[in-house]
Amino acid sequence: MRAFAKAILISMLVTVAIMLFTNFIYFFPWYTTLIVETFNVTQVVASDNYLKEEYKDDVLEKLKDRPIYRKKADQIEISVKKRDSDTDDHSAEGRDASLYEDLSEEEKPYRQRGESVTVKISAVYPLSIKLWGKELEREIPVSFTLKTTGLKHYKDLPYYEYLDGYEEP
C-alpha cells in the first residue's frame, strides 16, 4: 500500500512539474517580446531624447493586442525617466518639443545630447496551472530596463557645459 501511495504522489508531482515547465515554455517568448519592445522604444527615445505620448500609446496598444499579453493587458506600463530615481517628477515623456521651449530645464521632458535616459517596460506574467478542474494562478511582475543616450541637440538647452575641456567662445 505504501508503494502505491508513493507512486501516486510521484506521478502527481511529475504532472505538476510538466505543467510548470510548459508554462515556462510560454514565458520565454513573452519575455523576449518585452525585451524587443523595450529596445525599440529606446531607439525612438534616443532619437528625440524623450518619449512622445503618441508613440507610447502606439506601443501600449501593440502590446495589448498581442495574444501573449492579452490576459493581463491592463498591467503593462512604459516609463521613461531622465534620472535613475523612481519619482515621477523626472519623467522623460511628453508631447511635441516646441511646446516646452519656454519652460525651465527641469520642466522639459527632454535632455541635451549625450545625456542618458532610462526606459522601463513592466508587465505581469500570469503563471497558471489547472489541477483537478481548479485554476491556480500566480501573477509574476516582470520588467526590463535599458539605458540609452540622447542623440538630438536642442538649441534651447545648454550644451557647452557637457563637453570636457571645451570653453565657450
N, C-alpha and C positions, 0 to 999 in steps of 0.2 A: 504494500500500500504506500509506503514511504517513497519508493522508487517511482511509482505512478504520479504522486504529488510533485516530486521533483521534476519529472518530465513535463507536466502541465505548466509548472512555474517557469521552467526554462523556455518552453515554446511561447509563453506569453511575453517574456522578456525579449526574446528574439523578434517577435512580431512588433513590439513597441520600438525596438532598435531599428528595424527595417522601415517603419513608418517615419521615424525621426530622420533617418537617412534620406528618404525620398523628399521630405520637407527641405532638407538642406541642399538637395539637388536643385530645387527651385530657388533657393536663396542666392546661389552664385550668379545666375543671370540677372536676378533682381538687383543685387549689389553692383554688378558690373554696369548695369544701366544707370544706376545712381552715380557711379564714378564718371562715366562718359558724359552725362548731362552736366555734372559739376565742371568737368574740363571744358565743355562747350561754353558754359556761362563765363568761365574765367577768360576765355578768348575774347568774348564780347566786352567784358569788363576791362580787359587790358587795352582795348582799342579806344575806349572812352574814359577810362579811369573811374567809372561808376556804372551802375546798372540802371538802365531806363525801365520804368514801370511797365511799358508796353511789352518789352522783351521778357520781363519777369512773368507777366501774365501769360504770355505765349508758352513759356517753358512749363509753367504750372499746369496749363490746360493739356499740353502734350503728355506730361507725366500722368495726369489723372485719367487720360484716355487709354493708356496702356493697360493691357489685361492684368499684368502682374502687380499693378499699383491700384487697381480699381477698388479693392476691398477696403483699403484704408486711405483713400484718396484725400479725405479732408484733413489728414495729418501730415501732409507734405509741406515743408517750409523751405524757402530760399532766403538766406540772409547774406548781405554784403556789408562788411564793416571796414571803415578806414583805419581803425585801431584794433588791437587784439582783444580788447575787453568786450564783454557781452552786453554792455549798456546800449540802449537804442539811440543815444544822442550822438553817436559816431557812425551812423548809417551812411552807406555809400549808394543809396538808392534815390532816384529822383526822376524828374521829367526832362524836358529839353534844357540844355545847358544855358541857353540865352535867358531863361527865367531867373537865374541865380547870379548874374553879373554884378548886381548892386548890393548883394549881401556880404557879410564878413566871411573871412576864410573858413572859420569853423562851421558856419551855417551852410556852406556849399557842400553838396554831396560828393563832388569830385575833388581829386588831389592833383598835384602837379606831376609831370612826367618824372619817372624814376622812383616814385613813392609806391609802397606796396599796399595792396588791398586784399582782404581775406574773403573768400567765397565759401559758403557752407550750405549744403543741401541736407535736410533732415527728413526722415520718413520712418514709418513704423512697419516692421515686417511681421505679418500675422502667422506665427507658428501654430499650426493646428493639427490635431490628431483626432480621429474618430475611433473611439473604443466602445464596443458593445452598444452601438447606436447613440452614444453620447459624444458630442463635440467638445473637445478640450482645446482651448485656445489661449495662447500666451502672446502678448504684444512685446516685440523686441525693438526698442528705439535704436535706430542706426543713423549715423551721419557721416558725411565725407567732406573734408575741408581742404581747400587748396589756396595757396597764396599766389598772387600774380603781381606783376609790376606794370604800372600805367605807362602807356606809350605816347599819349597825346599831350602836347604842350598847350597849356591855357595861358593866354596873354594877361588875364585878369588875376593871376596868381604869381607871387614872387618866384623867380626861377634861379637867379644867381646864387642865392644862399645854399642851394643844393649842390653846387659844383665845388669840389675840393680844390683849393689853391687858386681859384679864379677870383679876381677882384673886379667889381663893377666899374666900367669906364666913367 
